[in-house]
Amino acid sequence: MPNDLKDYIRKRNAILVAFDVDKMLEFMRQNGKAVPQDRDVAIIMMHLARTNVATLPMEIRRVSKRWLRERGIASLDNGDV
């Protein structure tokens, strides 16, 4: 894995673990990703990402899956959470 990809993943994961919405939006801008205009959408996106990133701690993934389920939103995990 190239170092720049390792750095991207490390930064992304740290932001997801910290659940820092503002840092995630800035990270998305810096990496040319579409940034949601609605903060609530950004929060949902972060919870979805946390359920999908298999390298995050399982408890963090479970918290986000539970949060999504309570709102009727399907998670992105592959059934391992």
C-alpha positions as a Markdown table, in Angstrom:
| # | Residue | x | y | z |
|---|---|---|---|---|
| 1 | Met | 0.0 | 0.0 | 0.0 |
| 2 | Pro | 1.5 | 3.4 | -1.0 |
| 3 | Asn | 2.4 | 5.7 | 1.9 |
| 4 | Asp | 0.0 | 8.4 | 0.8 |
| 5 | Leu | -2.9 | 5.8 | 0.9 |
| 6 | Lys | -1.7 | 4.7 | 4.4 |
| 7 | Asp | -1.7 | 8.3 | 5.5 |
| 8 | Tyr | -5.2 | 8.9 | 4.0 |
| 9 | Ile | -6.6 | 5.9 | 5.9 |
| 10 | Arg | -4.9 | 6.8 | 9.1 |
| 11 | Lys | -6.3 | 10.3 | 9.0 |
| 12 | Arg | -9.8 | 9.2 | 8.0 |
| 13 | Asn | -9.9 | 6.5 | 10.7 |
| 14 | Ala | -8.7 | 9.0 | 13.4 |
| 15 | Ile | -11.5 | 11.4 | 12.4 |
| 16 | Leu | -14.1 | 8.7 | 12.4 |
| 17 | Val | -13.0 | 7.4 | 15.8 |
| 18 | Ala | -13.1 | 10.9 | 17.3 |
| 19 | Phe | -16.4 | 11.6 | 15.5 |
| 20 | Asp | -15.3 | 15.1 | 14.6 |
| 21 | Val | -17.8 | 16.3 | 12.0 |
| 22 | Asp | -16.0 | 19.5 | 11.2 |
| 23 | Lys | -12.7 | 17.7 | 10.7 |
| 24 | Met | -14.4 | 15.2 | 8.4 |
| 25 | Leu | -15.9 | 17.9 | 6.3 |
| 26 | Glu | -12.6 | 19.6 | 5.9 |
| 27 | Phe | -10.9 | 16.2 | 5.2 |
| 28 | Met | -13.5 | 15.6 | 2.5 |
| 29 | Arg | -12.9 | 19.0 | 0.9 |
| 30 | Gln | -9.1 | 18.5 | 1.0 |
| 31 | Asn | -9.5 | 15.2 | -0.8 |
| 32 | Gly | -11.9 | 16.4 | -3.5 |
| 33 | Lys | -14.9 | 14.6 | -2.1 |
| 34 | Ala | -18.5 | 15.9 | -2.3 |
| 35 | Val | -19.3 | 17.7 | 1.0 |
| 36 | Pro | -22.9 | 17.6 | 2.2 |
| 37 | Gln | -24.4 | 21.0 | 2.9 |
| 38 | Asp | -26.6 | 19.6 | 5.7 |
| 39 | Arg | -24.8 | 18.8 | 8.9 |
| 40 | Asp | -27.4 | 16.1 | 9.7 |
| 41 | Val | -26.5 | 14.4 | 6.5 |
| 42 | Ala | -22.8 | 14.6 | 7.4 |
| 43 | Ile | -23.5 | 12.9 | 10.8 |
| 44 | Ile | -25.4 | 10.1 | 9.0 |
| 45 | Met | -22.6 | 9.7 | 6.6 |
| 46 | Met | -20.1 | 9.4 | 9.4 |
| 47 | His | -22.1 | 6.8 | 11.2 |
| 48 | Leu | -22.4 | 4.9 | 7.9 |
| 49 | Ala | -18.7 | 5.1 | 7.3 |
| 50 | Arg | -18.0 | 3.9 | 10.9 |
| 51 | Thr | -20.1 | 0.8 | 10.3 |
| 52 | Asn | -18.3 | 0.1 | 7.0 |
| 53 | Val | -14.7 | 0.5 | 8.0 |
| 54 | Ala | -13.7 | -2.9 | 9.2 |
| 55 | Thr | -10.4 | -1.7 | 10.8 |
| 56 | Leu | -12.2 | 0.5 | 13.3 |
| 57 | Pro | -12.7 | -0.9 | 16.8 |
| 58 | Met | -15.9 | -3.1 | 16.9 |
| 59 | Glu | -17.5 | -1.1 | 19.8 |
| 60 | Ile | -17.3 | 2.1 | 17.7 |
| 61 | Arg | -18.9 | 0.3 | 14.8 |
| 62 | Arg | -21.6 | -1.1 | 17.1 |
| 63 | Val | -22.4 | 2.3 | 18.5 |
| 64 | Ser | -22.9 | 3.7 | 15.0 |
| 65 | Lys | -25.0 | 0.7 | 13.8 |
| 66 | Arg | -27.2 | 1.1 | 16.9 |
| 67 | Trp | -27.5 | 4.9 | 16.2 |
| 68 | Leu | -28.5 | 4.2 | 12.6 |
| 69 | Arg | -31.0 | 1.4 | 13.5 |
| 70 | Glu | -32.7 | 3.7 | 16.0 |
| 71 | Arg | -33.4 | 6.1 | 13.1 |
| 72 | Gly | -34.5 | 3.4 | 10.6 |
| 73 | Ile | -31.3 | 3.7 | 8.5 |
| 74 | Ala | -29.6 | 0.6 | 7.3 |
| 75 | Ser | -25.9 | 0.3 | 8.1 |
| 76 | Leu | -23.1 | -0.5 | 5.6 |
| 77 | Asp | -21.5 | -3.3 | 7.5 |
| 78 | Asn | -21.3 | -6.8 | 6.0 |
| 79 | Gly | -23.1 | -8.4 | 8.9 |
| 80 | Asp | -20.1 | -8.5 | 11.1 |
| 81 | Val | -21.2 | -5.7 | 13.4 |
